[in-house]
Amino acid sequence: MLGSRNNLKNDGIKLLFESLKNNNSIKKLNLSYNSIEDKNIIEIEKYFKNENNKLIELNLSGNYIKEKIIKNIFNGIKNNKNNKLKILN
């Protein structure tokens, strides 16, 4: 598991999820308390649209993301046949 309390913000989230597209070993990602905002979610959504996504667990708790945005992510992930995610916090 990676990432809790690293204050990743905008550029960090973008770089992280771009690099995850080519990574087969990371299965759990803890991004709690990283100052992630609604505008960063597009990078996360792009990752889950990628057929090579491997994450099975993602923790976004303690960030600045509205519940409505989290529901949108969940619905997008749920409807993606390439999804492997089982836990979204």
PEMO-V340280 format. One record per run of one state. SS is the DSSP state (2 for helix, 1 for strand, 0 for the rest). FROM is the first residue (numbers start at 1). TO is the last residue. If there is no record, write none. Layout:
SS | FROM | TO
SS | FROM | TO
This chain:
0 | 1 | 1
1 | 2 | 2
0 | 3 | 8
2 | 9 | 20
0 | 21 | 27
1 | 28 | 30
0 | 31 | 36
1 | 37 | 37
2 | 38 | 49
0 | 50 | 56
1 | 57 | 59
0 | 60 | 63
1 | 64 | 64
0 | 65 | 66
2 | 67 | 78
0 | 79 | 86
1 | 87 | 88
0 | 89 | 89
